Amino acid sequence: MRTPRCAILIKNKTQYFHVVSRVVDRRYIFKEDEKRVFLRIARQMEAFSGIEILSYSLMSNHFHLLVKVPPSPQDMDNDEVWRRIQHLYNQARIEELKSELENLQSGTDHSGVEEFFQRFRDRMFNLSEFVKGVKQKFSVWYNLHNDRKGTLWEERFKSVLIQDNRHTLMTVAAYIELNALRAGIVKDPGEYLWCSFGEAMAGGKKAKAGIIQLTSEPGQNQSWQKAWMAYQLLISGKPLGEASKKEIIKPIPDGAENKNNDKRDDSLSLPQYLRLRKRYFTDALVMGNQQFIESIYKDKIQWLCPTRKIIAHFNKEFSKLVNYSVYTYRNLKNK
């Protein structure tokens, strides 16, 4: 039984999720125009909702996002809500909402005004609403431009709750960046424009801000040069000055990780290891240390499987590479 999306959402605490969603029948619909529009919509939803995109990769039939979900502020005034609404709609829709709001303000009962703003507040700082909004807005655009009807997405999105640990978040982000390389689309991750790594190389401010946040200690923002050097080293395995060399580390063919898995993984560096497909990055449900996973189980998941004996599964191969203990909620060994 799949865990309901709300089961691992915790109020009043910042959380991080790796989100994956696929196109129905896994059709290859994402070409350059589609990726450009999808990214624009995702950034609009980001500006409205308060959820931050730290890393992303847009593929031909699915997308990956690493997002930060802050707690909803208790003191957001109506002016700030209205400012955020401007990011969400085109001018025609904004004028409609403005007219609706003016009519409510002109009446004697101002409860309607508060209800107007509250319905937008309820959509902010909410992972499900964020992903739903991105997918719905893109579906409307895609169906309109391709004369089609019906659903565009396969099932609901998958998400993995990632513990707030800088090194773990950086590693998950790097795994996301390397999707195009694992798929054989590029030989060097910097060649792929439709991920945050490629966008940052092209000077994208949003992508650079995400990388700075990923590589900085809590409460600090290090310089772009230092952030880029740390991120580049994790993804390519080479210092910044050598990053322009092609095929810095050769990708490992699909399926190679399933042959003598333990022996092969033991001989790999972390950047090489991240070039393998590993299901715990997408299917683990929760990733972090043992205490973190057990606390999530106790507070949010236990009712689904109260007789579960092993709560946190130790990932030996990955832990050895990152030099600290990493656990997952689901047992995905050799998968």
C-alpha positions, 0 to 999 in steps of 0.5 A: 500500500502506497503511503498517502502524499500527506503522510510525511509532510510535517508542519512548521519544519523545513523539508526537502523532497526529490520529486519524480513524475512521468508522462502517461505511457512514458511518451517522449513529448518533451522537446526543447519548446516543451522543456522551456515552457515547463521550466517557466511554469515551474519557476512561476509556481516557485515564485508563488508558492514559496517552495524552492527548486534547488536542483532539476533535470527535465528529460524526454518523458519525465522530470526530477526536482529537488525542492525545499518546502519551508513552513508556511509563515503565519504573518503573510499579509494580503499585499504579499499574497497579491504580489505572489499571485502576479507570478501565477497568471497571465494579465487577463486572469490577473484583471479578472481576479482584481475585479473580483477582489474590488467587488468584495472590498466594496461590500460591507462584509469583508469576510469575503476578502479574507476568504479570497486571500485564504484560498491562495494561502492554502496553496502555498508552501504545500508540496502536493499543490506545487506539483499539481499546479506545475503539472496542470498548467503544463497540461493545459498548455500542451493540450492546447498546442497539440489539439489533444484532450485528457490526462498527460501524466502517469499516476501521481508523482513519487517523492522521497523525503531527504533529511536536512543534511548538506552532504546528502542533499548535494549527493541527491542533487548530483544524482538528479543532474546526471540523468541525461548522462545515464540516459546516454544523451550526453557524454559530459553533464555540462553539455545538457542544458535542461538541468540546473547544472547546465543552466548554471554553466550558462549563467542562470541566476536561479540555478546558481542560487540553488547550487550555492544553497546546496553547498553552503553550511546552514545559515551561510551563503558561500561565494559562487566560485567555492560553491561551483567548485564543490558541486563540480567536484562531486559531479565530475570527480575533477577540480574546476580547472579540469572541468572542460575535458570531455568524458571526465568519467565515462558513464557506465552502461544501463544494467551494468549495476545489476551484474555483481553489484556489490563488487562493482560498487566497492571499486567506484568513487562517489562521482562514478557511483552516481552514474549508476541507476539506484532506486533508493534515490527515487523509491526510498520514501525516506532517506537519512540517518537511522534516527530520522527515519525511525522518527518519521515512521513513528510520527507519520507512517506507523499506522500503515504498517504497525507490525514492521520490524525493521524500520530503517535499512542501512545502505552499506555501499553508499554509506562507505562512499560518503563516509557517514551512515545512510538509511532508507525506509524501503529496502532497495538493496541490489535494486 
